């Protein structure tokens, strides 16, 4: 039943209108109740005749700032009155599963072949309070993903069934007409030959018309099926979380909407001198280098090596430069020097321009040549002339090089340390494990070892290595120790300094020729061989390289495939968590506890299970369930949920204070902290400071307790006295002396 009807007048006039904001708002609980009703009118205001006309409705929803089409099937649009021009569109349940603005357009196809674009309008979908299980997703909501998927499938199935019914009906009508035509021709057999021939020709014409209608119906069916498949694919993609991996999640407050940065991440120690430094003093000032010159200092500069670019590509360089005083044109200049063959070309980001005291970004676009080589002569140069006396010039560390001719905001190079960002899980390194790096050699063969497993036929492999070589040489890989089965030439990895890679496929011919598990790399040609150093080498299956690290520390999951790390929700990887307790932990020095190990069969000591439960969960006072399990050594597993007596101010958890400091809401004098125990927040935790007078820790907690997934503080004092704990939501690994037979939970 149509209990909520939004009426919209759709004009047919040759004028341009702004989008009509209807003000209609449907609620997520308006199941089978909401309807959009369109009254379509001619230019003179009379109702539009819709006989044999098709009214089309297109709708769009938003995911963040991305506009996506919402699927609408023809059978969902109901013509209420052909003569009065009234059309209805019941709001489907699947649309009510979203929250936010909906953009829509009305188009009409008339039987004479004409088409009109009639109206653009908007309305809104809001979440009903009763729908408490609706989950936030960007700027709109999914109520129940399975319900949404089932709804789309049901809509598509109904549309296909309707189309099939139309096809069957059309064919049945065709057969009926053909039978009638044949019967008529049979009854007229006594007529003249000309009359029979004429009727047969008319019959054939009608048969052809019916055949065309059948073909048209079948084409419409195919279009509906294609639309259904496309919609199912889109819904399926929404359900597949995209993953990203990183060794650091300190992404800063940078704008990641632009192009990736392929310049190295720069620090003070990456700069070196160009020319005499007499009269110059360089200083690291957090996010920039400061170079101060005396009035009589000779011209000189600072250089920064750059070996992350590729030949035949267009790049844009952006640098921040300023000074402590206004200096005239030509005083400070900045360029990138490119080695191309035997020549060195300079591309100027700043030249013959005055430099002010305001931090200013200078950009220049350039294209590397086909014979561009990445050697120490490809570098950024900051040059100081002697025309302005004494002053201090500054160069920001936020140097950016990006593909293309448009400069976009700075972001760090996420391929490099400390991030090693990747959209692929870490690949297993099958290279020889006995090799001692670095390898330093001047021989023709720079690496010749057997992998840990045999090559597989038709398997793709990628070899990656960090190495330096003379500019005249190339790295060439072979799959045998004799150097006869060539895999290919290693090429530079864009955005990585001195990193080379090769993707190759092992063929049956390679196996037959003797490729088993060897990898042999030469510096070519042998006549000009020189000094080569290999810092590391990795071989992995597949066609995508992954970083040469033992494991990723963090993984992120997001709904869309994005290069912006802030579009993902990050957590610690199981591999990194597992590593935490495999490393030694000091009980005398503050340390970060990386994670909690899973003991599937319990913790064993000399065959005896020492994971003894010394404290059972109890309910008392301000605690809701708490307890502790001894894991052996000095490791305890403690848990409990703390319920605060207040719901505002400090009681929401901005701070937790242990010890007697006079704050009634957050003072726990029964926790003397006599051991000075360790603290763990599911990440990194150290005390803000220690009050020597009371021996109490003051800990800052970044959590208002509205989300149990955020880091939480846990504490346990020495179990040699009655075990007392302070913990919030979940469990924690803590370190304290081993328990005695008297250890227990006690308020």
C-alpha positions in Angstrom: 0.0 0.0 0.0 1.2 3.5 -0.9 1.3 5.2 2.5 3.9 7.8 1.7 3.6 9.4 -1.8 5.9 12.1 -3.1 4.2 13.8 -6.0 6.4 15.4 -8.7 5.3 17.4 -11.8 7.5 16.5 -14.8 7.3 19.3 -17.4 8.1 19.0 -21.1 9.6 22.3 -22.1 12.7 23.4 -24.1 14.3 25.2 -21.1 17.2 24.4 -18.8 16.3 24.0 -15.2 18.4 23.6 -12.1 18.1 20.3 -10.2 14.7 20.2 -8.4 15.3 19.7 -4.6 12.0 18.0 -3.7 12.6 18.0 0.0 11.2 14.4 0.2 12.8 12.2 2.8 12.0 8.5 3.0 13.0 6.5 6.1 14.8 3.1 6.1 11.7 1.6 7.8 9.3 2.7 5.0 9.1 -0.8 3.6 6.6 -1.2 0.8 5.2 2.3 1.8 7.2 4.9 -0.1 6.3 5.9 -3.7 7.4 8.6 -6.1 4.5 9.7 -8.3 5.2 11.6 -11.5 2.6 13.7 -13.3 4.0 14.3 -16.8 2.7 17.3 -18.7 3.0 18.7 -22.2 4.3 22.2 -22.9 0.8 23.6 -22.8 0.1 22.1 -19.3 -2.1 19.2 -20.5 -1.3 15.6 -19.5 1.1 13.8 -21.7 -0.2 10.8 -23.7 2.0 7.9 -22.6 0.4 5.2 -24.8 3.3 3.1 -26.2 5.7 5.6 -24.5 8.5 4.4 -22.2 9.3 6.4 -19.0 12.9 5.9 -17.9 14.2 6.7 -14.4 17.9 6.9 -13.5 19.1 7.2 -9.9 22.6 7.8 -8.4 23.9 7.3 -4.9 27.2 8.4 -3.3 30.0 6.4 -1.8 32.2 9.2 -0.3 32.5 11.6 -3.2 32.1 8.8 -5.8 28.8 8.8 -7.7 27.4 5.4 -8.5 24.4 4.3 -10.5 21.5 2.7 -8.5 20.0 -0.2 -10.6 16.4 0.3 -11.7 14.5 -2.2 -13.8 11.8 -1.3 -16.3 9.2 -3.4 -14.6 9.6 -1.3 -11.4 8.2 1.8 -13.2 4.4 1.6 -13.2 2.2 3.6 -15.6 -0.9 4.5 -13.5 -2.7 6.3 -16.3 -1.6 6.5 -19.9 -4.1 9.3 -20.7 -3.4 11.4 -17.6 0.4 10.9 -17.8 0.7 9.5 -14.3 3.6 7.2 -13.5 4.6 5.7 -10.1 7.9 4.3 -8.8 7.6 2.4 -5.5 10.8 2.9 -3.4 12.4 -0.6 -3.2 13.7 -2.0 0.1 17.3 -2.2 -1.4 17.3 1.6 -1.8 16.1 2.1 1.7 19.2 0.3 2.9 21.3 3.4 2.0 21.4 6.7 3.8 22.1 10.0 2.1 21.1 12.0 -0.9 19.8 10.4 -4.1 20.1 12.2 -7.5 17.5 11.2 -10.2 16.6 12.0 -13.8 13.5 11.4 -15.8 13.6 10.6 -19.5 10.8 9.6 -21.9 11.0 7.6 -25.2 7.9 8.2 -27.4 6.6 5.7 -30.0 7.4 8.1 -32.9 11.1 7.8 -32.2 11.4 11.1 -30.3 13.1 11.3 -26.9 13.0 14.0 -24.1 15.1 14.8 -21.1 12.6 16.1 -18.7 13.7 16.6 -15.1 16.6 16.2 -12.7 15.6 16.1 -9.0 16.9 14.9 -5.6 15.4 13.3 -2.5 16.9 11.8 0.7 17.0 8.5 2.5 17.4 8.6 6.3 17.9 5.9 8.9 15.0 5.1 11.1 15.7 5.0 14.8 14.2 1.5 15.0 16.8 0.3 12.6 19.5 0.2 15.2 21.5 -2.5 13.4 22.3 -0.2 10.4 26.0 0.0 10.0 27.9 3.1 8.8 29.7 2.8 5.5 31.3 6.1 4.4 28.5 8.6 3.9 25.7 6.0 3.6 24.6 2.8 5.3 24.1 -0.8 4.5 21.4 -2.3 6.7 22.1 -5.9 6.1 24.4 -6.8 3.3 22.8 -10.2 2.7 19.4 -8.5 2.6 20.8 -6.0 0.0 22.3 -8.8 -2.1 19.1 -10.9 -1.9 17.0 -7.8 -2.9 19.1 -7.2 -6.0 19.0 -10.8 -7.0 15.2 -10.9 -6.5 14.7 -7.7 -8.5 16.9 -9.1 -11.3 15.1 -12.5 -11.2 11.7 -10.8 -11.4 12.8 -8.7 -14.3 14.2 -11.8 -16.2 11.0 -13.8 -15.5 8.9 -10.9 -16.8 11.0 -10.7 -19.9 10.7 -14.4 -20.5 6.9 -14.2 -20.0 6.8 -11.4 -22.6 8.8 -13.5 -25.0 6.6 -16.6 -24.5 3.5 -14.4 -24.9 4.9 -12.8 -28.1 5.7 -16.2 -29.6 2.2 -17.6 -28.7 0.6 -14.6 -30.4 2.8 -15.1 -33.4 1.7 -18.8 -33.7 -1.9 -17.8 -33.3 -1.7 -15.2 -36.0 0.1 -17.6 -38.4 -2.6 -20.2 -37.8 -5.3 -17.7 -38.5 -3.5 -16.5 -41.6 -3.1 -20.1 -42.9 -6.7 -20.9 -42.2 -7.8 -17.8 -44.1 -5.6 -18.8 -47.0 -7.1 -22.3 -47.0 -10.7 -21.0 -47.0 -9.9 -18.8 -50.0 -8.4 -21.6 -52.1 -11.3 -21.3 -54.5 -10.5 -17.7 -55.2 -8.3 -16.6 -58.0 -4.5 -17.3 -58.0 -3.8 -13.5 -57.7 -6.0 -13.2 -54.6 -4.3 -16.2 -52.9 -0.9 -14.8 -53.8 -1.8 -11.4 -52.4 -3.0 -12.9 -49.1 0.1 -15.0 -48.8 2.3 -11.9 -49.3 0.4 -10.1 -46.6 0.7 -13.1 -44.4 4.5 -13.2 -44.9 4.7 -9.5 -44.1 2.9 -10.1 -40.8 5.0 -13.1 -40.0 8.1 -10.9 -40.6 6.7 -8.3 -38.2 6.0 -10.8 -35.5 9.5 -12.3 -36.0 11.0 -8.8 -35.5 9.0 -8.4 -32.3 10.3 -11.7 -31.0 13.9 -10.7 -31.8 13.3 -7.4 -30.1 11.9 -9.1 -27.0 14.9 -11.5 -26.9 17.3 -8.5 -27.2 15.5 -6.8 -24.3 15.9 -10.0 -22.3 19.6 -10.1 -23.0 19.9 -6.4 -21.9 18.1 -7.3 -18.6 20.4 -10.2 -18.0 23.5 -8.1 -18.7 22.2 -5.5 -16.3 21.6 -8.1 -13.7 25.1 -9.5 -14.1 26.6 -6.1 -13.9 24.6 -5.3 -10.7 25.6 -8.6 -9.1 29.2 -7.9 -9.9 29.0 -4.4 -8.3 27.3 -5.8 -5.2 29.8 -8.6 -5.1 32.7 -6.1 -5.3 31.2 -4.2 -2.4 31.5 -7.3 -0.2 35.2 -7.9 -1.0 37.3 -5.9 1.4 40.4 -4.5 -0.3 43.7 -5.0 1.6 46.9 -3.1 2.0 50.0 -3.9 4.0 52.6 -1.6 5.7 55.4 -1.6 8.2 54.4 1.7 9.6 51.0 3.4 10.0 52.4 6.8 10.9 51.0 8.3 7.7 50.9 11.8 9.1 48.4 14.4 8.1 49.4 14.4 4.4 47.0 14.8 1.5 47.1 11.5 -0.4 44.6 12.5 -3.1 47.4 13.3 -5.5 50.0 11.3 -7.3 52.4 8.9 -5.4 55.8 10.3 -4.5 58.7 8.5 -6.2 61.5 10.6 -4.7 63.3 9.1 -1.7 62.2 10.1 1.8 64.8 12.7 2.6 66.6 13.6 5.9 69.6 15.8 6.9 72.2 13.1 6.5 71.2 12.5 2.8 72.8 15.8 1.7 76.5 16.1 0.8 78.7 19.0 -0.2 79.2 20.5 -3.6 82.3 22.7 -3.7 84.2 24.3 -0.8 82.2 24.6 2.3 84.4 27.4 3.7 82.0 30.0 5.3 79.0 27.6 5.2 77.2 25.9 8.1 74.5 23.3 7.6 71.9 22.5 10.3 69.0 20.0 10.6 65.8 21.8 11.5 63.3 19.0 11.8 61.5 19.3 8.4 64.2 21.2 6.4 67.9 21.8 6.1 69.2 25.3 6.9 72.4 26.5 5.2 74.0 29.6 6.6 76.8 31.4 4.6 79.0 34.2 5.6 79.4 37.4 3.5 82.7 36.4 2.0 81.9 32.7 1.4 82.6 31.4 -2.2 79.8 29.8 -4.3 78.9 26.3 -3.1 75.9 24.0 -2.7 74.4 20.9 -1.3 73.6 17.7 -3.4 71.1 15.0 -3.0 71.5 11.8 -4.9 68.4 10.6 -6.9 68.2 7.1 -8.4 64.5 6.4 -8.5 63.5 7.5 -12.0 63.0 5.6 -15.3 63.9 6.5 -18.9 61.3 7.9 -21.3 59.0 9.2 -18.7 57.5 12.7 -17.8 58.0 13.8 -14.2 57.2 16.9 -12.1 59.7 18.0 -9.4 58.5 20.1 -6.5 60.7 21.7 -3.8 60.2 24.1 -0.9 62.8 27.0 -0.8 62.9 30.2 1.3 65.4 32.3 3.2 65.7 34.3 6.4 65.8 37.5 4.4 64.7 38.7 1.0 67.4 37.7 -1.5 67.6 38.9 -5.1 67.4 36.9 -8.3 70.2 34.5 -8.9 71.2 34.2 -5.3 69.8 30.7 -4.7 69.1 28.2 -7.4 67.8 24.6 -7.5 68.0 22.0 -10.3 67.9 18.3 -11.0 70.8 17.0 -12.9 70.1 14.0 -15.2 72.7 11.7 -16.7 71.7 10.8 -20.2 74.3 8.8 -22.0 77.6 10.6 -21.6 75.9 14.0 -21.1 74.5 15.7 -18.0 71.4 17.8 -18.4 70.2 20.3 -15.8 66.5 21.0 -15.3 65.9 24.1 -13.2 63.2 24.3 -10.6 64.4 27.7 -9.3 66.7 30.0 -11.3 66.9 33.8 -11.7 64.1 34.4 -9.3 64.1 36.3 -6.0 63.6 34.2 -2.8 61.4 35.5 0.0 61.1 34.7 3.7 57.9 32.8 3.0 58.2 29.0 2.4 57.4 28.7 -1.3 57.0 25.6 -3.5 58.8 25.6 -6.9 57.9 23.1 -9.5 59.3 22.0 -12.9 58.2 19.3 -15.4 60.8 17.3 -17.4 61.0 14.2 -19.5 63.9 11.7 -19.1 65.6 10.6 -22.3 65.7 7.0 -23.7 69.4 6.8 -22.6 68.8 8.1 -19.1 70.8 6.2 -16.5 70.5 6.2 -12.7 73.9 6.9 -11.3 75.4 9.3 -8.8 75.2 12.0 -11.4 71.4 12.1 -11.3 70.9 14.4 -8.3 69.2 17.5 -6.9 71.4 20.5 -6.4 70.8 23.5 -4.1 73.3 26.2 -5.1 74.3 29.4 -3.3 75.9 32.2 -5.2 78.0 35.0 -3.6 75.9 37.9 -4.7 73.8 38.6 -1.6 76.2 38.6 1.4 75.4 36.7 4.6 72.1 34.9 4.8 70.5 31.5 5.6 68.7 29.5 2.9 66.3 26.7 3.6 65.3 23.6 1.6 62.3 21.5 2.8 62.7 17.7 3.2 59.3 17.4 1.5 60.8 16.9 -1.9 58.4 15.3 -4.4 58.8 13.8 -7.8 55.7 12.4 -9.4 54.6 11.1 -12.8 52.9 13.5 -15.2 53.0 17.2 -15.8 50.8 18.3 -12.8 52.1 19.0 -9.3 50.0 17.6 -6.5 50.3 17.9 -2.7 53.3 16.3 -1.0 53.1 12.8 0.4 56.0 10.6 1.5 57.3 7.8 -0.6 55.3 4.9 0.7 57.3 2.3 -1.2 60.4 3.1 0.8 61.3 2.8 4.5 59.6 2.9 7.0 56.4 1.9 5.1 57.2 -0.6 2.4 53.6 -0.2 1.4 52.1 -3.1 -0.7 48.7 -4.3 -1.8 50.1 -7.9 -1.9 50.7 -10.1 1.0 54.4 -10.8 1.6 55.8 -13.3 -0.9 58.0 -16.2 0.2 61.7 -15.7 -0.6 62.9 -18.9 -2.3 66.5 -17.6 -2.8 69.4 -19.4 -1.2 69.4 -18.9 2.5 73.1 -19.4 3.0 74.3 -16.3 1.2 76.0 -13.6 3.3 75.1 -10.1 2.2 76.4 -7.7 1.1 78.2 -9.2 -1.8 81.0 -7.1 -3.1 82.7 -8.2 -6.4 84.3 -7.1 -9.6 83.8 -10.4 -11.3 81.6 -11.0 -14.4 79.3 -13.3 -12.4 78.0 -11.3 -9.5 75.6 -13.9 -8.1 75.4 -17.7 -8.7 73.4 -19.8 -6.2 70.8 -22.5 -6.1 67.4 -21.6 -4.8 65.7 -23.6 -2.0 63.2 -25.2 -4.4 63.0 -26.3 -8.0 61.5 -24.2 -10.8 58.0 -25.1 -11.9 57.0 -25.2 -15.5 54.7 -22.3 -16.6 55.3 -20.6 -13.2 56.0 -16.9 -13.2 58.8 -15.6 -10.9 60.0 -12.2 -9.9 63.6 -11.6 -8.8 64.4 -8.3 -7.0 67.7 -7.1 -5.7 69.2 -4.0 -4.2 72.6 -3.4 -5.9 74.9 -0.8 -7.3 77.0 -1.1 -10.5 78.9 1.0 -13.0 76.8 3.1 -15.4 78.1 1.0 -18.3 76.9 -2.3 -17.0 73.6 -4.2 -17.1 72.4 -7.0 -14.8 71.4 -10.1 -16.8 69.9 -13.2 -15.2 70.2 -16.9 -16.2 68.6 -20.0 -15.0 71.6 -22.2 -15.0 75.1 -22.0 -13.5 76.7 -22.1 -17.0 74.9 -18.9 -18.1 73.2 -20.4 -21.2 69.4 -20.3 -20.3 68.7 -16.5 -20.3 65.8 -15.2 -18.1 66.2 -11.6 -19.0 67.6 -8.2 -18.0 66.9 -6.7 -14.6 65.4 -3.1 -14.8 65.2 -0.4 -12.2 62.2 -0.2 -9.9 60.6 3.2 -10.1 60.5 5.0 -6.7 63.2 2.7 -5.1 66.9 3.6 -4.9 69.2 1.1 -6.5 66.5 -1.6 -6.7 66.3 -3.9 -9.8 63.8 -6.5 -10.8 62.9 -9.0 -13.5 59.7 -11.0 -14.1 60.2 -14.2 -16.0 58.2 -17.4 -16.8 59.9 -20.8 -16.7 59.0 -22.8 -19.8 59.1 -26.5 -20.6 62.0 -25.6 -22.9 63.9 -24.1 -20.0 63.3 -27.2 -17.9 64.4 -29.5 -20.8 67.6 -27.3 -21.3 68.6 -27.9 -17.7 66.9 -25.1 -15.6 66.4 -26.7 -12.2 66.8 -24.2 -9.3 69.9 -22.1 -10.2 70.0 -18.3 -10.5 73.0 -16.8 -12.1 73.4 -13.0 -12.5 76.1 -11.3 -14.6 77.2 -7.7 -15.1 77.2 -7.2 -18.8 79.4 -6.6 -20.9 82.4 -8.4 -19.4 84.8 -6.1 -21.1 83.8 -3.1 -18.9 83.0 -5.0 -15.7 83.5 -3.0 -12.5 82.7 -2.8 -8.8 79.3 -4.3 -7.9 77.7 -4.5 -4.5 74.5 -6.5 -3.8 72.8 -5.6 -0.5 70.0 -8.2 -0.8 68.2 -10.5 -3.3 64.8 -12.0 -3.3 63.0 -14.5 -5.6 59.3 -15.1 -5.2 56.5 -16.7 -7.2 54.1 -14.5 -9.2 54.6 -11.3 -11.3 54.5 -8.8 -8.5 57.4 -8.1 -6.2 56.9 -7.6 -2.4 59.3 -5.9 0.0 62.4 -7.7 1.3 61.3 -7.8 5.0 60.5 -10.6 7.4 56.9 -9.7 7.9 54.5 -6.7 7.6 53.7 -5.2 10.9 50.2 -3.9 9.9 47.4 -4.7 7.5 44.6 -2.5 6.4 41.1 -3.3 5.0 38.9 -1.0 3.0 35.7 -1.1 0.9 37.3 0.5 -2.2 40.5 -0.1 -4.1 42.4 3.1 -3.1 46.0 4.2 -2.9 45.2 6.4 0.0 46.2 4.6 3.2 43.7 6.6 5.2 40.9 4.8 3.3 41.8 1.6 5.2 41.2 0.4 8.7 44.5 -0.8 10.1 45.4 -3.5 12.6 48.5 -5.5 13.6 49.2 -8.6 11.4 49.1 -12.0 13.0 52.7 -12.6 11.9 53.9 -9.6 13.8 51.8 -10.4 16.8 53.2 -13.9 16.8 56.7 -12.5 16.7 56.2 -10.4 19.9 56.6 -13.1 22.4 59.2 -15.0 20.5 61.6 -12.2 21.2 63.2 -11.8 24.6 61.6 -9.3 27.0 63.5 -7.4 29.7 61.9 -7.2 33.1 64.2 -4.3 34.2 64.0 -2.0 31.2 60.8 -0.5 29.7 59.9 -2.2 26.5 57.1 -2.3 23.9 55.3 -5.7 24.1 54.5 -6.5 20.5 51.7 -9.0 20.9 50.2 -12.0 22.6 51.2 -15.5 21.5 48.5 -18.2 21.1 49.3 -21.4 23.0 47.1 -23.9 21.3 47.9 -26.7 23.8 48.7 -24.6 26.8 52.1 -23.3 27.9 54.4 -26.3 28.8 57.4 -26.4 31.1 59.2 -29.7 31.3 56.0 -31.3 30.0 53.8 -29.7 32.7 51.1 -27.3 31.8 51.8 -24.1 33.7 48.9 -22.1 32.4 47.2 -22.3 35.8 44.1 -20.2 36.4 44.9 -18.5 39.7 41.9 -16.2 39.6 38.4 -16.9 38.4 36.0 -14.3 37.0 34.0 -12.5 39.7 31.5 -9.7 40.0 32.1 -7.2 42.7 32.0 -3.4 43.4 32.9 -1.3 40.4 34.3 -4.3 38.4 32.3 -6.5 36.1 34.3 -9.7 35.6 38.0 -9.9 36.1 40.6 -12.5 36.6 44.2 -13.6 35.8 46.0 -16.6 34.4 49.6 -17.3 35.1 51.5 -18.3 31.9 54.8 -19.2 33.5 57.9 -17.2 34.1 56.8 -13.6 34.8 54.0 -13.6 32.2 50.4 -13.2 33.3 47.2 -12.9 31.3 44.8 -10.5 33.0 41.3 -9.3 32.1 38.4 -7.3 33.4 35.9 -4.6 32.4 35.9 -1.4 34.4 32.6 0.4 34.8 33.1 4.1 35.8 30.7 5.8 38.1 30.5 8.9 36.0 29.6 9.4 32.3 31.0 12.8 31.8 34.4 14.6 32.2 37.3 12.6 33.4 35.1 9.6 34.0 34.8 9.1 30.3 38.4 8.0 30.3 40.6 10.8 29.2 43.0 9.8 32.0 43.4 6.9 34.4 45.5 7.5 37.5 46.9 4.7 39.6 47.8 5.5 43.2 46.5 8.1 45.7 46.5 11.5 44.0 43.2 12.9 45.5 41.0 12.3 42.4 38.1 10.4 43.8 36.8 9.2 40.4 40.2 7.8 39.3 42.1 7.1 42.4 42.7 3.4 43.2 44.7 3.4 46.5 44.4 -0.3 46.7 46.7 -0.6 43.7 50.1 0.5 45.2 52.1 -0.5 42.1 54.9 -1.7 44.4 56.5 -3.7 41.6 56.4 -0.9 39.0 54.8 -3.4 36.5 54.7 -3.2 32.8 51.9 -1.7 30.8 50.4 -2.7 27.4 47.9 -1.0 25.2 47.6 -3.3 22.3 50.3 -1.1 20.7 52.9 1.1 22.4 52.6 2.3 26.0 54.9 4.0 28.3 54.0 6.0 31.5 53.7 9.7 31.1 55.6 10.2 34.3 56.2 8.6 37.7 55.2 10.2 41.0 58.1 9.3 43.2 56.3 10.3 46.3 53.5 7.8 45.9 55.2 5.4 43.5 52.2 5.7 41.2 52.1 5.8 37.4 50.0 8.4 35.5 48.9 6.9 32.2 47.3 8.8 29.3 44.6 6.7 27.5 43.5 7.8 24.1 40.0 6.3 24.4 36.6 7.6 25.5 35.5 3.9 25.8 33.0 4.2 23.0 35.0 1.7 20.9 36.5 -1.4 22.5 38.9 -1.8 19.5 41.0 1.2 20.5 44.1 0.8 22.7 43.3 0.2 26.4 45.5 0.3 29.5 45.9 -2.8 31.7 47.8 -3.1 34.9 48.7 -5.7 37.5 50.9 -5.4 40.6 53.0 -8.0 42.2 51.1 -11.3 42.6 53.3 -12.1 45.6 50.7 -10.1 47.5 47.0 -10.5 46.7 46.6 -10.0 43.0 44.9 -6.6 42.2 44.4 -5.4 38.7 43.1 -2.4 36.8 42.0 -3.2 33.2 39.5 -2.1 30.7 37.6 -4.2 28.1 39.4 -7.4 27.1 42.6 -9.0 28.1 46.3 -7.9 28.5 49.7 -9.4 28.8 51.5 -8.1 31.9 54.7 -9.0 33.6 55.1 -9.5 37.3 56.8 -12.0 39.6 55.6 -15.6 39.7 52.6 -16.3 42.0 52.8 -17.8 45.4 50.2 -20.2 46.8 48.5 -17.2 48.4 48.0 -15.3 45.1 44.4 -14.5 44.6 41.9 -11.9 43.3 40.9 -9.6 46.1 39.2 -6.2 46.3 
